[in-house]
Structure formats: C-alpha cells, structure tokens
C-alpha cells in the first residue's frame, strides 16, 4: 500500500466507535467489532507507524491502572457515620442512527454526617483526579462543620465521548435486508427485532433494566431460542432485566412478531430506555486523605500504689461520639523536668463509638499528686460510598406502511374495424402509503392490433413538472409488429433527486399516443398495466393496486351509408326562395362531427334559418354557410331549412352542397 493511502486509512480508523453489532443467525450473542475509537492510537518508535489496541485489551489495562491508583494509605470503616459520598449521574439520548443527541455526565463528592446527635468539624478531604475526561477544578473538599444529618458537597463534570453502555437496536421487516422499516399495507409481515448492550466501562453495572414500548400492531411475539435473562411484557412494554453486566460484556435479546398495517400511517416502533447503576464510579478520582474532628474526652488516671509517693499512671481516651476515631498522636511529659512519659506517633489505635482506650502504665515517684502536660490528636475514620447511575434513551423510529395505486384509461372506448385510429393512453400513479418512494417501474401491455408509441410521445409528469432525465423506456420484444403482444417498460429513477421522494398523496401522470391497426370486427383490445415501486428506505418492492381495472376498447364494424340532398322552391314573393338541406344516416353507427356547407349567390341574403350557421363571404361576393353537427345517430335524418332573398333569378341548377368539407 502506498504511504499516502496508508495515512488515509489510519485517519479513518482514528475515532471509530468500538462497538457495532450485526445479526448472525447462528450466534447467541452480538459480535463485537474490534473497533478502535475509544482506544486511540500510539506510534511505533522505530517505524513511526500507528498501532492500535483491541478494545478488550484496553479494558483490562484500564482496570489494572484504576486498581493501582486506588491503593492509597487511607483507612475506611463500613460502620462509620462520616461518609464520603461519591456519586456520578450519566444521562444520554441517541438518535435512531445511534448518534449522540444529548449527553450529560456529572459527579458529586460530598461528606454526609449520618450521626443523629454529634457534629463534626474542621473537615478536609484530599482528592486526586487521574481522569483526563473529568473537568474538576478542585483537589480538596473543605467544610467548617456539619451538624447531624447535614451534607456538604462539590460537583464536577465529565466529558464522555460516548455513553458508558452501548445500546444497539436492529429492526428488519424483510428477511434479506439487515435493517428495514417498510411494511406492505394490508399484508401480514414478519418483523425481526434485536436489542444489544455492551458495557464500555471498566466497572460492572447491576440491576440493568431495558424497557421498550411495544407497537400495538405487533402481534404473536415470540423469543426464539433460550431467553437470556428475565424478560416479560408488562402493560404494553418489553421489560428486560439484567442482574449484572460485566466490563466489556455483550448481551443480546432477539424477538419477532407479525404486523399487518391497516392504515397508511407510521407505526412507532418504540424508544429503548436503559437504566442501571454500579457501586463504583466511572471516573478515576481517588480520595487521598480525610481529616475531621468530633467530640471526645481524654485524661490521665493516676493511682497511688501501696508504696507512698509511687504513682501508677496511664493515659485514657474515651470516645463519647458516634464516630469511630483513630489516635494519630499522644504526648505526655512532666511540666517541670520535661521528662517524656508517653510519645506515640501514628500508633494505629482505633476507638469505636462509646468505647475507651488506655495506654500502658508508667510509674512516677512524687510526694504530691503528679501533674502532666498532655496532648492528643484524633481523626474521624470515614466511610466511603460510591454509586454511578446510568440512564439512556435511544429513539426507536417508525414502521412505514407502503402502498401504491394506479389507474389506466384510453380516450376512446370504441374504434372502427379494419381502420387505423389514434389513441391517447393516460396512466395515473399515486403514493397512497406512508413510505416515501424512490423508483417506479411500469409494465404496460401493448396488445395485438395496437402499434407501440413512439418514445418521443411518452410524457411523464410529476405534479405538473415534466420529468425527462430520469426516465427510461423500451419495448419488448424489440421489433414486435402490430399483430404481436408487446410490453412497454417505463422506469422512473432517482425521484429523490428530481423533486424529492414520492410522498403520500404525490402523483405521477404518464401519457402517450398510440394507434390501433386494422383490428378485426367484434373483438376487444385489452391493455392492462402493472406498476411497482421501490421505497426510499431499504425495503421490499411495493406492488401497485389497479383501482379501475384494465381498459378495454371495443372494435366495431362500421357500415357507412348516408343520403344527402337539397330542395329549392319559389317563395311567397318576388326574389324569395325556400331551401331545405337533408342528411340521413343510413349506417349502423353514429356519425360524429358532421359538417354541412351551402352557398348563397351574389346579390342574395339568407334569413329564417332553422339552425343558425357560421357565415363567410368570399372576395367574389358569395356567402358560404357552415353548420357543425356533433352527432347524427344511426337512422336519424337531419333537415336544415332557410330562405334567401335577392335580385335576379336563382335556378335549381345553381344549388350546391358540401358534405364534411
């Protein structure tokens, strides 16, 4: 590998998340990726290359380092009522894709006086932070005094790069896809769900509870194989209880069920919530010292022996408080002679509550009762409590019911046999589901007696916008003639780049011009279509529902028979002529768009029309009359009458009539 390529690969590796899970049908646990994100990289001093540690090796090393850090010369008592309380709270929210939306991690160090009658004072707690991810601006917690039941504390923040427990969810509604949220509407689908946890910390978590709202549409839930933990469904929630999650441990829960969506509305899958706690803290903060004073009494007992002037003396300390104390230093000397009778420095003496300690006896020869200079240094022995609480919410997303509807029709329902007739086909396609669609595939039958459309005549529109660049068309079989059955394929790709994915209610309209070719009489031309779509998100192909059925064209034998004529007779006065035009349909089919024309000679004008015509005057002064008649049924006779008046004579031989011209 070239050096630049190697550097590029190393850059991609740095920052990778050290956990990713995949489904393995034969595995009972999630398989952890050997990721490097939390481990980071170190450089080989000889070659300069970056080297990586496996995550599990890093966990082991970090635990060893933490144990070494915590070995401090400080004694704690399980029965102490002066408690050093170290608590951490971590709360995180993950998106559906597993990205951090919110992450808040804080810690509190406090001293809690659990006594119900004694106070402590001059409190000083020494601390050392060995964690680079902890923002802690103090190394001592000092308190003047704490009354019974009181607490004094300070907070710190943790800049965690990722949650302490990794939570993964895999959801698929398709056996061939690793993750899919698409469900065909009105069909029953088997859905597979998998929850995975991995402890990314060097300490174990106890009483981990995973809860997830179960979709109300998810029925017949089963847990394949052995259920790994205490799993139940309570009041519509899946509850998974894990007694203990050790460092680097992975736990998996698989379950499956059936969903049959009846409505085209998203179905919430349910968020995943994980709660747990540990009797340790996740950060590497160490208590190095503790100092505090409490109520006590100390004195010297002097007993004269049988020998007058000989005194047996001993130092007594009575712990009258509810705290266990440690004797740090005891000094006793003669105030006159400065003779030292007792000098104990760190003797390791511990006095329980309501108990006393006596030193060894020393003898003093003195006529009068002896006096002493004495000093005692005591320290309250603390207890320590640690707890870290974990709370994570991972968004669950939605199932998207998918459906598609279409309708195909022709602009003609009948054509004439043995003739060529122009036809316009229209196909309406609508997304009727909640899933966005990215691709639409149409298989449109071009049946016998129909010529395939020219590619230039195929027009695809989306909500009024013409699509061209993402359209593909072809005819199969290639070169098929008018007497062959053919299929027109239209593929509409990359809708997300041409107006966005097809959303619910969005429509595509396809129109093209075709032609029937000399069909046989009394036949039917049937041209069904099929429409499929691929969703924008990974999912199955969606089959469209034909809302109107395949369009049918009836082929009829048309016998064209007609009579057309014109009659002229003298009117009631000079220069007046009465005229009648006749058209009789003697065929077996209606005649559509009939046009009749007639002429009015020069120096004449028309009047008293039974049906008003359109008029046009030629440069020669002749008026052309035009009648447009929408339809004349078979056997129907159409008569149009009018009069003309003018100068000169008008002879029947001058009569002219034009039919459809």
Secondary structure as GFF3:
##gff-version 3
##sequence-region A 1 661
A	DSSP	alpha_helix	3	13	.	.	.	ID=ss1
A	DSSP	beta_strand	41	43	.	.	.	ID=ss2
A	DSSP	beta_strand	50	52	.	.	.	ID=ss3
A	DSSP	alpha_helix	55	69	.	.	.	ID=ss4
A	DSSP	beta_strand	82	94	.	.	.	ID=ss5
A	DSSP	beta_strand	100	113	.	.	.	ID=ss6
A	DSSP	beta_strand	120	129	.	.	.	ID=ss7
A	DSSP	beta_strand	134	135	.	.	.	ID=ss8
A	DSSP	beta_strand	140	146	.	.	.	ID=ss9
A	DSSP	beta_strand	151	158	.	.	.	ID=ss10
A	DSSP	beta_strand	165	172	.	.	.	ID=ss11
A	DSSP	beta_strand	182	184	.	.	.	ID=ss12
A	DSSP	beta_strand	189	199	.	.	.	ID=ss13
A	DSSP	beta_strand	205	213	.	.	.	ID=ss14
A	DSSP	beta_strand	219	222	.	.	.	ID=ss15
A	DSSP	beta_strand	230	234	.	.	.	ID=ss16
A	DSSP	beta_strand	237	245	.	.	.	ID=ss17
A	DSSP	beta_strand	250	259	.	.	.	ID=ss18
A	DSSP	beta_strand	267	268	.	.	.	ID=ss19
A	DSSP	beta_strand	272	278	.	.	.	ID=ss20
A	DSSP	beta_strand	285	293	.	.	.	ID=ss21
A	DSSP	beta_strand	297	304	.	.	.	ID=ss22
A	DSSP	beta_strand	310	318	.	.	.	ID=ss23
A	DSSP	beta_strand	325	333	.	.	.	ID=ss24
A	DSSP	beta_strand	340	351	.	.	.	ID=ss25
A	DSSP	beta_strand	356	358	.	.	.	ID=ss26
A	DSSP	beta_strand	362	365	.	.	.	ID=ss27
A	DSSP	beta_strand	373	380	.	.	.	ID=ss28
A	DSSP	beta_strand	383	394	.	.	.	ID=ss29
A	DSSP	beta_strand	398	402	.	.	.	ID=ss30
A	DSSP	beta_strand	404	410	.	.	.	ID=ss31
A	DSSP	beta_strand	414	416	.	.	.	ID=ss32
A	DSSP	beta_strand	420	431	.	.	.	ID=ss33
A	DSSP	beta_strand	437	446	.	.	.	ID=ss34
A	DSSP	beta_strand	450	451	.	.	.	ID=ss35
A	DSSP	three_ten_helix	455	457	.	.	.	ID=ss36
A	DSSP	beta_strand	459	462	.	.	.	ID=ss37
A	DSSP	beta_strand	465	467	.	.	.	ID=ss38
A	DSSP	beta_strand	471	476	.	.	.	ID=ss39
A	DSSP	beta_strand	486	492	.	.	.	ID=ss40
A	DSSP	three_ten_helix	495	497	.	.	.	ID=ss41
A	DSSP	beta_strand	507	517	.	.	.	ID=ss42
A	DSSP	beta_strand	524	527	.	.	.	ID=ss43
A	DSSP	beta_strand	529	535	.	.	.	ID=ss44
A	DSSP	beta_strand	541	543	.	.	.	ID=ss45
A	DSSP	beta_strand	545	546	.	.	.	ID=ss46
A	DSSP	beta_strand	551	556	.	.	.	ID=ss47
A	DSSP	beta_strand	562	570	.	.	.	ID=ss48
A	DSSP	beta_strand	576	585	.	.	.	ID=ss49
A	DSSP	beta_strand	591	600	.	.	.	ID=ss50
A	DSSP	beta_strand	604	607	.	.	.	ID=ss51
A	DSSP	beta_strand	614	617	.	.	.	ID=ss52
A	DSSP	beta_strand	623	632	.	.	.	ID=ss53
A	DSSP	beta_strand	637	646	.	.	.	ID=ss54
A	DSSP	three_ten_helix	652	654	.	.	.	ID=ss55
A	DSSP	beta_strand	657	659	.	.	.	ID=ss56
###
